[in-house]
Amino acid sequence: MSYRLTVMGTGYLGATHAACMAALGFEVLGLDVDPDKIARLRAGDLPIHEPGLQDLLQSGLASGRLRFTTSYEEAAEFGDVHFVCVGTPQKKGEYAADVSYLDAVVESLAPHLTRQCLVVGKSTVPVGTAQRLADKLALLAPAADLVELAWNPEFLREGFAVKDTMNPDRIVLGVVSDKAEKVMREVYEPMLSAGTPLIITDYPTAELVKVAANAFLATKISFINAMAEVCEAAHADVKDLSLALSFDERIGGRFLNPGLGFGGGCLPKDIRAFMARAGELGADQALTFLREVDAINMRRRARMVDLARELAGGSFRGCSVTVLGAAFKPNSDDIRDSPALDVALKIQEQGGKVTVYDPVALDNVRKAHPNLSVGSSALEAAQGAHVVLLLTEWPEFTELDPETLGGVVASRRIVDGRNALDAETWRASGWHYRALGRP
């Protein structure tokens, strides 16, 4: 059977899922309550930067398989499988996740569900949310028990979202019936036939997979950054330490690169929400280590400011500082909880004259921080700089020629916030090179 799919929410996750499922041959209707966003998507204009996604969006629209709407009634009538892809941001002033957008989708969609269908949650949520939403669907949907819920967490990496959707490393399904499992197996048949592992489980386990994965990843990143703190105190080199550790197959080298730490719209808020939910469940002691993981991560930003101030002679007053990078990672324009932007703003607050350049995130920087100066290129941003900070490891920055950059700055002083440059090459070109966790 060929199912018609809807995607509720057309942010980063939803836009990607909708375009990719249309590329796989499904008829897809994307829904969002923001009419401006829907107008842009209908015009083939992707509101985010994600490699390969713009082409998929436009080809989906051209084929007629992909459409967008603001009408829940239209979506309910159209869809056999409804994917819920709205955000779960951190609550203001709390660690807990805000699941109000999920509730709003279910409360808006359910009254229009008059026939058999499957609602599939993909959002990252506190454990227990799926069962609560399933109960709400049963209460509000006219089709009652003909409407089922499944939980299918997403594992997208920004910058690789198309690949991660079309060729996932695993598919996790939290279901309560064979019927729901059958539907999802048919929807994901292209991936399953290509050998993608499938894990069938219950709601709470499916909910925990994503937050557990993020907690482990955050812990690994913060571990090597904690070692960087020790290396600085001991005058050791964390890059060499990381390399030596990477050959241990129990540890591996992925995400063991010391630097400024993690940011973005997922990892920081997800580990905080995980801690909050564990506390509600009475299991808060199990995750107390995540508080230190979070603290280590935030200390890296403060240490970067300290290093930059040291190179500036002890004060940022009258000092021009160039920040290369604003997105929280390369291949993205996402500046949510960006370590790079956080450092730039702190230096500006301390009196530095800061100029930021990023290959794709500058529009978002201008909207969020109109008082922050931006450059049109790395070289233009570095004109007359007393200190340069490399804070997002875009290839454009890691491949910079130290002599060319040295020709435009006022002083050859650089802090490598991602340990992405060859220290000896830069020092040989007369640069005072510093990096987190290195002599």
C-alpha positions as CSV (number, residue, x, y, z in Angstrom):
1,M,0.0,0.0,0.0
2,S,1.2,3.5,-0.8
3,Y,0.5,5.7,2.2
4,R,0.0,9.5,2.0
5,L,2.1,11.3,4.6
6,T,1.8,14.5,6.4
7,V,4.6,16.3,8.3
8,M,3.5,18.5,11.2
9,G,6.0,21.3,11.7
10,T,8.3,22.5,8.9
11,G,11.4,23.5,10.9
12,Y,14.7,21.8,10.5
13,L,13.5,18.3,11.2
14,G,10.1,18.6,9.4
15,A,11.3,20.3,6.2
16,T,14.0,17.6,5.9
17,H,11.7,14.7,6.5
18,A,9.0,16.1,4.2
19,A,11.4,16.7,1.3
20,C,13.2,13.3,1.7
21,M,10.0,11.3,2.0
22,A,8.7,13.0,-1.2
23,A,12.1,12.1,-2.9
24,L,11.4,8.4,-1.9
25,G,8.1,8.6,-3.9
26,F,5.5,9.4,-1.3
27,E,2.8,12.0,-1.6
28,V,3.6,14.4,1.3
29,L,1.8,17.4,2.7
30,G,3.8,19.6,5.1
31,L,1.9,21.7,7.7
32,D,2.9,24.7,9.7
33,V,1.0,27.4,11.5
34,D,3.4,30.1,10.2
35,P,2.0,31.3,6.9
36,D,5.2,33.1,5.9
37,K,7.2,29.9,6.3
38,I,4.6,28.0,4.3
39,A,4.7,30.7,1.5
40,R,8.5,30.4,1.3
41,L,8.4,26.6,1.2
42,R,5.7,26.6,-1.5
43,A,8.0,28.9,-3.5
44,G,10.9,26.4,-3.1
45,D,12.7,28.8,-0.8
46,L,14.3,26.8,2.1
47,P,14.4,28.9,5.3
48,I,17.5,27.0,6.6
49,H,20.9,26.1,5.3
50,E,21.3,22.3,4.9
51,P,23.4,20.8,2.1
52,G,21.3,19.1,-0.6
53,L,17.9,19.9,0.9
54,Q,17.1,22.9,-1.3
55,D,17.3,20.7,-4.4
56,L,15.1,18.0,-2.9
57,L,12.5,20.6,-1.9
58,Q,12.3,22.1,-5.4
59,S,12.2,18.7,-7.1
60,G,9.5,17.5,-4.7
61,L,7.4,20.6,-5.5
62,A,8.0,20.2,-9.3
63,S,6.9,16.6,-9.2
64,G,3.7,17.5,-7.4
65,R,4.5,14.9,-4.6
66,L,5.3,17.6,-2.1
67,R,2.8,20.3,-1.0
68,F,2.4,22.6,2.0
69,T,-0.6,23.9,4.0
70,T,-1.6,25.7,7.2
71,S,-4.9,23.7,7.5
72,Y,-5.1,20.9,10.0
73,E,-8.4,19.9,8.4
74,E,-6.7,19.4,5.0
75,A,-3.9,17.5,6.6
76,A,-6.2,15.1,8.4
77,E,-8.2,14.4,5.3
78,F,-5.1,13.9,3.2
79,G,-2.8,11.8,5.4
80,D,-2.7,8.1,6.3
81,V,0.5,8.6,8.4
82,H,1.0,11.9,10.3
83,F,4.6,12.7,11.3
84,V,4.9,15.1,14.2
85,C,8.2,17.1,13.9
86,V,7.8,20.2,16.1
87,G,10.4,21.5,18.4
88,T,10.7,20.9,22.1
89,P,12.9,23.9,23.3
90,Q,14.1,24.4,26.8
91,K,11.7,26.2,29.1
92,K,12.7,29.7,30.1
93,G,14.3,29.6,33.5
94,E,14.2,25.8,33.7
95,Y,16.0,22.8,32.5
96,A,12.8,21.0,31.5
97,A,11.6,20.7,27.8
98,D,8.7,22.7,26.6
99,V,6.3,20.2,25.0
100,S,3.5,22.7,24.4
101,Y,4.0,22.6,20.6
102,L,3.5,18.9,20.6
103,D,0.3,19.2,22.6
104,A,-0.9,22.0,20.3
105,V,-0.4,19.7,17.2
106,V,-2.3,16.8,18.8
107,E,-5.1,19.1,20.0
108,S,-5.4,20.7,16.6
109,L,-5.2,17.6,14.5
110,A,-7.1,15.0,16.6
111,P,-10.6,16.5,16.2
112,H,-10.3,16.1,12.4
113,L,-9.2,12.4,12.5
114,T,-12.3,10.6,11.3
115,R,-10.7,7.5,9.8
116,Q,-8.0,5.0,10.5
117,C,-4.5,6.6,10.6
118,L,-1.2,6.5,12.4
119,V,0.3,9.5,14.2
120,V,4.1,9.2,14.5
121,G,6.1,11.3,16.9
122,K,9.7,12.2,15.8
123,S,10.4,15.0,18.3
124,T,12.9,14.6,21.1
125,V,10.7,14.4,24.3
126,P,10.8,13.7,28.0
127,V,10.1,10.0,28.6
128,G,6.4,9.5,29.2
129,T,5.3,12.0,26.6
130,A,4.2,9.4,24.0
131,Q,1.8,7.6,26.3
132,R,0.3,10.9,27.4
133,L,-0.2,12.0,23.8
134,A,-1.6,8.6,22.8
135,D,-4.2,9.0,25.6
136,K,-5.0,12.5,24.3
137,L,-5.5,11.2,20.8
138,A,-7.9,8.5,22.0
139,L,-9.9,11.1,23.8
140,L,-10.1,13.8,21.1
141,A,-10.1,11.9,17.8
142,P,-13.6,11.0,16.4
143,A,-12.1,7.8,14.9
144,A,-11.1,6.8,18.5
145,D,-9.2,3.5,18.6
146,L,-8.7,3.6,14.8
147,V,-6.1,6.3,15.5
148,E,-2.8,4.9,16.8
149,L,0.4,6.5,17.9
150,A,4.0,5.4,17.3
151,W,7.3,6.9,18.4
152,N,10.1,7.1,15.9
153,P,12.9,9.4,17.2
154,E,15.1,11.3,14.7
155,F,18.9,11.1,14.7
156,L,19.7,13.9,12.3
157,R,23.1,15.7,12.3
158,E,22.9,19.2,11.0
159,G,25.0,19.4,7.8
160,F,24.2,15.7,7.1
161,A,20.4,15.7,7.5
162,V,19.6,14.4,4.0
163,K,22.0,11.5,4.2
164,D,20.8,10.7,7.8
165,T,17.2,10.6,6.6
166,M,17.7,8.6,3.4
167,N,20.4,6.3,4.8
168,P,19.9,6.2,8.6
169,D,22.3,4.2,10.8
170,R,19.2,2.7,12.6
171,I,15.5,3.1,12.8
172,V,13.8,2.9,16.2
173,L,10.1,2.4,16.5
174,G,8.1,2.5,19.7
175,V,4.7,0.8,19.0
176,V,1.9,-0.9,20.9
177,S,0.4,-3.0,18.1
178,D,1.4,-5.2,15.2
179,K,-0.6,-3.0,12.9
180,A,1.4,0.1,13.7
181,E,4.6,-1.8,13.2
182,K,3.4,-3.1,9.8
183,V,2.6,0.4,8.6
184,M,6.0,1.8,9.6
185,R,7.8,-1.1,8.0
186,E,6.1,-0.3,4.8
187,V,6.8,3.4,5.1
188,Y,10.5,2.7,5.7
189,E,10.8,-0.2,3.3
190,P,13.4,1.6,1.1
191,M,15.8,1.9,4.1
192,L,15.0,-1.5,5.5
193,S,15.7,-3.2,2.2
194,A,19.0,-1.5,2.1
195,G,20.0,-3.1,5.4
196,T,19.2,-0.4,7.9
197,P,18.9,-2.0,11.4
198,L,15.4,-1.8,12.9
199,I,14.7,-1.8,16.6
200,I,11.1,-2.4,17.6
201,T,10.4,-1.4,21.2
202,D,7.9,0.3,23.6
203,Y,7.2,4.0,23.9
204,P,9.5,4.8,26.8
205,T,12.5,3.0,25.4
206,A,12.0,4.7,22.0
207,E,11.8,8.1,23.8
208,L,15.0,7.4,25.8
209,V,17.1,6.3,22.8
210,K,17.6,9.9,21.5
211,V,18.3,11.6,24.8
212,A,20.6,8.7,25.9
213,A,22.6,9.0,22.6
214,N,22.9,12.8,23.0
215,A,23.9,12.4,26.7
216,F,26.7,10.0,25.7
217,L,27.9,12.2,22.9
218,A,27.9,15.3,25.1
219,T,29.8,13.3,27.8
220,K,32.5,12.2,25.3
221,I,33.0,15.8,24.0
222,S,33.2,17.2,27.6
223,F,35.5,14.4,28.7
224,I,38.2,15.4,26.2
225,N,37.6,19.1,27.1
226,A,38.1,18.2,30.8
227,M,41.4,16.6,29.8
228,A,42.2,19.9,28.0
229,E,41.8,21.7,31.3
230,V,44.2,19.2,33.0
231,C,46.6,19.5,30.1
232,E,46.8,23.3,30.4
233,A,47.5,22.9,34.1
234,A,50.2,20.2,33.5
235,H,51.7,21.9,30.3
236,A,50.7,18.8,28.3
237,D,49.3,18.7,24.7
238,V,45.6,17.6,24.5
239,K,45.9,17.0,20.8
240,D,48.5,14.4,21.3
241,L,46.6,12.9,24.2
242,S,43.4,12.7,22.1
243,L,45.3,11.0,19.2
244,A,46.8,8.4,21.6
245,L,43.4,7.7,23.1
246,S,41.8,7.3,19.6
247,F,43.7,4.1,18.9
248,D,42.0,2.4,21.8
249,E,39.1,0.6,20.1
250,R,37.0,0.8,23.3
251,I,37.2,4.6,23.0
252,G,37.6,5.6,19.3
253,G,38.5,9.0,17.9
254,R,35.2,10.3,16.8
255,F,34.0,13.3,18.8
256,L,37.3,13.2,20.8
257,N,38.5,16.5,19.3
258,P,39.2,19.1,22.0
259,G,38.0,22.6,21.5
260,L,35.3,25.1,22.3
261,G,32.6,22.5,23.0
262,F,29.1,21.7,21.8
263,G,26.2,24.0,21.1
264,G,23.2,24.2,18.8
265,G,19.5,23.7,19.3
266,C,19.6,20.0,20.4
267,L,22.5,18.8,22.5
268,P,22.6,21.4,25.4
269,K,18.8,21.6,25.9
270,D,18.4,17.8,25.5
271,I,20.8,16.9,28.2
272,R,19.2,19.5,30.5
273,A,15.7,18.2,29.8
274,F,17.0,14.6,30.4
275,M,18.2,15.7,33.9
276,A,15.0,17.4,34.6
277,R,12.9,14.4,33.6
278,A,15.1,12.0,35.6
279,G,14.4,14.2,38.6
280,E,10.7,14.0,38.1
281,L,11.0,10.2,37.9
282,G,13.0,10.1,41.1
283,A,16.1,9.0,39.2
284,D,18.0,12.3,39.4
285,Q,21.1,10.7,41.0
286,A,21.6,8.6,37.9
287,L,22.3,11.7,35.8
288,T,24.1,14.1,38.2
289,F,27.2,13.6,36.0
290,L,25.5,15.4,33.2
291,R,25.6,18.6,35.3
292,E,29.3,18.5,35.2
293,V,29.2,17.6,31.5
294,D,27.2,20.8,31.0
295,A,29.5,22.8,33.3
296,I,32.7,21.6,31.5
297,N,31.2,22.6,28.2
298,M,30.3,26.1,29.4
299,R,33.8,26.6,31.0
300,R,35.4,26.2,27.6
301,R,33.7,29.3,26.4
302,A,34.9,31.3,29.4
303,R,38.4,29.9,28.9
304,M,38.4,31.0,25.2
305,V,37.6,34.6,26.3
306,D,40.4,34.4,28.8
307,L,42.9,33.2,26.2
308,A,41.8,36.0,23.8
309,R,42.2,38.6,26.6
310,E,45.7,37.3,27.4
311,L,46.7,37.7,23.7
312,A,45.1,41.2,23.7
313,G,47.5,42.2,26.5
314,G,45.1,41.8,29.5
315,S,42.2,43.9,28.3
316,F,39.9,44.2,25.3
317,R,39.6,48.0,25.5
318,G,40.7,49.5,22.2
319,C,41.3,46.0,20.8
320,S,39.9,44.8,17.5
321,V,38.9,41.1,17.6
322,T,37.9,39.1,14.6
323,V,35.7,36.0,15.2
324,L,35.7,33.5,12.4
325,G,32.5,31.5,12.7
326,A,29.0,32.2,14.1
327,A,27.2,28.9,13.4
328,F,27.5,26.3,16.2
329,K,29.1,23.9,13.6
330,P,30.1,23.9,10.0
331,N,27.6,23.2,7.2
332,S,24.9,25.0,9.2
333,D,23.4,28.4,9.6
334,D,22.1,27.5,13.1
335,I,23.3,30.0,15.8
336,R,21.2,28.6,18.6
337,D,23.4,28.3,21.7
338,S,26.4,28.8,19.5
339,P,29.7,28.8,21.4
340,A,31.3,31.0,18.8
341,L,28.6,33.7,19.1
342,D,28.6,33.4,22.8
343,V,32.3,34.2,22.9
344,A,31.9,37.1,20.5
345,L,29.2,38.7,22.6
346,K,31.2,38.3,25.8
347,I,34.2,39.9,24.3
348,Q,32.1,42.8,23.0
349,E,30.6,43.2,26.5
350,Q,34.1,43.5,27.8
351,G,34.9,46.4,25.5
352,G,36.4,44.6,22.5
353,K,35.6,45.9,19.0
354,V,34.3,42.6,17.5
355,T,33.8,41.7,13.9
356,V,32.2,38.4,13.0
357,Y,32.3,36.5,9.7
358,D,30.6,33.2,8.8
359,P,30.0,31.8,5.3
360,V,26.2,31.2,5.8
361,A,25.0,32.3,9.2
362,L,25.4,36.1,8.9
363,D,21.7,36.8,8.1
364,N,20.8,35.0,11.4
365,V,23.4,37.0,13.3
366,R,22.1,40.3,11.9
367,K,18.6,39.4,13.0
368,A,19.5,38.2,16.4
369,H,22.3,40.6,17.3
370,P,22.0,43.8,15.1
371,N,24.6,45.6,17.3
372,L,27.3,43.0,16.4
373,S,29.6,44.0,13.4
374,V,29.9,41.5,10.6
375,G,32.4,41.2,7.8
376,S,31.8,40.2,4.2
377,S,34.7,37.8,4.1
378,A,37.3,36.4,6.4
379,L,40.0,38.8,5.2
380,E,37.7,41.8,5.3
381,A,36.6,40.9,8.9
382,A,40.3,40.5,9.9
383,Q,41.4,43.9,8.5
384,G,43.3,45.6,11.3
385,A,42.6,42.9,13.9
386,H,44.7,42.7,17.0
387,V,43.5,39.1,17.8
388,V,41.8,36.5,15.5
389,L,39.7,33.7,16.9
390,L,38.8,30.6,14.9
391,L,35.6,29.4,16.5
392,T,33.7,27.3,13.9
393,E,35.8,24.9,11.8
394,W,34.6,25.8,8.3
395,P,37.0,24.6,5.7
396,E,37.2,28.2,4.5
397,F,38.9,29.0,7.8
398,T,41.0,25.9,8.4
399,E,42.5,26.3,4.9
400,L,43.4,30.0,5.4
401,D,46.9,30.9,4.4
402,P,48.7,32.4,7.4
403,E,50.8,34.7,5.3
404,T,47.7,36.1,3.5
405,L,45.8,36.6,6.7
406,G,48.9,38.1,8.3
407,G,49.0,40.7,5.6
408,V,45.7,42.3,6.7
409,V,45.8,42.1,10.5
410,A,47.4,44.6,12.9
411,S,49.0,41.8,15.0
412,R,49.6,38.2,14.2
413,R,47.8,36.7,17.2
414,I,45.4,33.8,16.8
415,V,43.4,31.6,19.2
416,D,42.4,28.3,17.5
417,G,39.2,27.4,19.3
418,R,38.7,24.1,17.4
419,N,42.3,22.8,17.3
420,A,41.8,22.8,13.6
421,L,45.0,24.5,12.4
422,D,48.6,23.3,12.2
423,A,50.3,25.1,15.1
424,E,53.8,24.9,13.7
425,T,52.8,26.3,10.3
426,W,51.2,29.3,11.8
427,R,54.1,29.9,14.3
428,A,56.5,29.6,11.4
429,S,54.7,32.5,9.7
430,G,55.2,34.7,12.8
431,W,51.8,34.1,14.5
432,H,51.4,33.9,18.2
433,Y,49.3,30.8,18.2
434,R,47.3,29.6,21.2
435,A,44.7,26.8,21.5
436,L,42.6,25.2,24.2
437,G,44.5,22.5,26.0
438,R,47.9,23.0,24.3
439,P,51.2,24.6,25.4
